[in-house]
């Protein structure tokens, strides 16, 4: 399935399990920032929504409840993912509300054993590959034994890192400039990464001019 089909199934599956306020918050689908995270970061990084829960309700130390943007839950492991923007919600809160928000997060991690990752809206929009790398490194740290084997040489890994930093199609000249190689050798390296499915042709057919990074189903933890 493509992203749109998987997203619709993802939301409908969780709607069927919910009622009351928990269902009401999810009925209209994810908000703009949350949808951007799913489309630009989570889906390209993992290609599925397994173990991910949108608008997840948690009870805090004040016996109240609040909703996490996303929760990733596996046996003995809980990760809260929050998307932060610069909209009216953050501009208009008082100093006391801001302090209370941070205190609640501290209790979430200390008392309830959650781990927390936060992403800004600007990074989701402008630097999605960096966000993909961060969340993949995090998952690799905790579930590295389940990750796809990274059969890349040191040089190939450096080219993948270069592609992540550039956040645009990668050319043989980029590799030459970065590593000091001849153009012919750079093209050989890029072709090798294409054969290993880490790169896909972006422009050109007979002679590929640029490549794009393919992170689908791969986890970068090197």
C-alpha positions in Angstrom: 0.0 0.0 0.0 1.0 3.6 -0.6 1.1 6.3 2.2 -2.5 7.5 1.6 -4.0 4.0 1.8 -1.9 3.0 4.9 -2.7 6.3 6.6 -6.4 5.8 6.2 -6.2 2.2 7.5 -4.0 3.5 10.4 -6.6 6.1 11.5 -9.6 3.8 11.0 -8.0 1.0 13.0 -7.5 3.3 16.0 -10.9 4.9 15.7 -12.5 1.5 16.0 -10.7 0.9 19.4 -11.7 4.3 20.9 -14.7 6.1 22.4 -15.5 9.4 24.1 -12.9 12.1 24.0 -10.2 9.7 22.8 -12.3 9.0 19.6 -13.4 12.6 19.2 -9.9 13.9 19.0 -8.9 11.5 16.3 -12.1 11.6 14.3 -11.0 14.4 12.0 -7.7 12.8 11.4 -4.2 14.1 12.4 -3.5 17.8 12.4 -1.3 19.4 9.8 1.9 19.2 11.7 1.2 15.6 12.8 0.3 14.6 9.2 3.6 16.2 8.0 5.5 14.1 10.5 3.9 10.9 9.3 4.3 11.7 5.6 7.8 13.2 5.6 9.5 11.4 8.4 7.9 8.2 9.8 6.6 6.7 6.5 9.9 7.2 4.5 11.9 5.9 7.5 9.9 2.7 8.3 7.3 2.2 5.6 4.5 1.1 8.1 2.6 2.4 11.2 3.0 -0.7 13.4 3.1 0.0 17.1 2.4 3.7 16.5 -0.6 5.3 18.2 -1.9 8.8 17.3 -3.4 11.1 19.9 -2.4 8.8 22.8 -4.0 9.5 26.1 -1.8 9.5 29.3 -2.6 10.2 32.9 -0.2 12.5 34.7 1.0 13.1 38.2 -1.9 15.5 38.9 -4.5 12.8 38.2 -5.4 14.6 35.0 -5.0 13.4 31.4 -3.4 14.8 28.3 -2.7 13.5 24.8 0.6 12.8 23.2 0.9 13.5 19.5 2.1 10.0 19.0 3.2 7.0 21.1 5.3 4.1 20.0 4.7 1.2 22.2 6.3 -2.2 22.4 6.7 -4.6 25.4 8.6 -2.9 28.1 9.2 0.2 25.9 7.2 3.4 25.5 8.2 6.4 23.3 6.4 9.7 23.2 6.8 11.7 20.0 5.8 15.4 20.2 5.6 18.0 17.4 6.3 21.6 18.5 5.4 24.6 16.4 5.4 28.4 16.8 1.7 28.8 16.5 -0.7 30.6 18.8 -0.8 27.8 21.3 2.9 28.3 22.2 2.9 32.1 21.8 -0.1 32.6 24.1 0.7 30.4 27.0 1.7 31.9 30.3 5.1 31.4 32.0 3.3 29.2 34.6 1.7 27.1 31.8 5.0 26.7 30.1 6.7 25.5 33.4 3.8 23.2 34.1 4.2 21.6 30.6 7.9 20.9 31.2 7.1 19.5 34.7 4.5 17.1 33.2 7.1 15.9 30.7 9.7 15.3 33.4 7.2 13.2 35.4 6.3 11.3 32.2 9.9 10.2 31.9 10.8 9.8 35.5 7.7 8.3 37.1 6.1 6.6 34.1 9.2 5.4 32.3 8.5 7.1 28.9 11.2 8.2 26.5 10.5 11.4 24.6 11.5 12.7 21.2 10.5 16.2 20.1 10.6 17.7 16.6 9.9 21.2 15.5 7.5 21.9 12.7 10.2 23.8 10.9 12.5 20.8 10.9 9.8 18.5 9.7 9.2 20.9 6.8 12.7 22.0 5.9 14.9 19.1 7.1 12.8 15.9 7.0 15.8 13.6 6.3 17.6 14.9 9.4 14.4 14.0 11.4 14.4 10.5 9.8 18.0 10.0 10.7 17.4 11.0 14.3 14.4 8.7 14.8 16.2 5.8 13.1 19.3 6.3 15.2 17.0 6.2 18.3 15.3 3.0 17.2 18.7 1.5 16.3 19.9 2.3 19.8 17.0 0.3 21.4 16.2 -2.3 18.8 19.4 -2.6 16.8 19.4 -6.4 16.9 16.3 -6.4 14.8 17.5 -3.9 12.1 18.4 -4.7 8.6 22.1 -5.6 8.3 24.1 -2.6 7.0 26.5 -4.2 4.6 28.2 -0.9 3.6 31.8 0.0 3.5 33.2 3.0 5.5 33.2 5.0 2.2 29.7 4.0 1.3 28.5 5.0 4.8 30.1 8.4 4.4 28.3 8.9 1.1 25.0 8.1 2.8 25.8 10.6 5.5 26.6 13.2 2.8 23.3 12.5 1.1 21.4 13.1 4.4 23.2 16.4 5.1 22.6 17.7 1.6 18.8 17.0 1.7 18.8 17.1 -2.1 19.7 14.8 -5.0 23.3 13.6 -4.9 25.6 13.9 -7.9 29.0 12.3 -8.6 30.6 15.7 -8.3 29.3 16.0 -4.7 31.2 12.8 -3.9 34.3 14.1 -5.7 34.2 17.4 -3.8 33.6 15.7 -0.5 36.0 12.8 -0.7 38.5 13.9 -3.3 37.8 11.0 -5.7 37.9 11.0 -9.5 34.6 11.2 -11.3 34.8 7.7 -12.6 35.3 6.2 -9.2 32.6 8.4 -7.7 30.1 7.0 -10.3 31.2 3.5 -9.4 30.5 4.0 -5.7 27.1 5.6 -6.4 26.2 2.7 -8.7 27.2 0.3 -6.0 24.8 2.0 -3.5 22.1 1.8 -6.1 22.6 -1.9 -6.4 22.3 -2.2 -2.6 19.1 -0.2 -2.9 20.4 2.7 -0.8 20.2 5.1 -3.7 17.7 5.4 -6.6 18.1 7.3 -9.9 16.8 10.8 -9.6 17.7 12.2 -13.0 19.0 10.4 -16.1 18.5 6.9 -17.4 21.3 5.6 -19.6 23.8 7.9 -17.7 22.5 8.8 -14.2 23.2 12.4 -13.3 21.8 12.5 -9.8 20.6 10.0 -7.2 18.2 10.3 -4.3 18.5 8.5 -1.0 16.1 5.6 -0.4 15.5 5.0 3.3 12.4 2.9 3.0 12.8 -0.1 5.2 16.3 0.9 6.3 17.5 2.1 9.7 20.6 4.3 9.9 22.4 3.7 13.1 26.0 4.0 12.0 
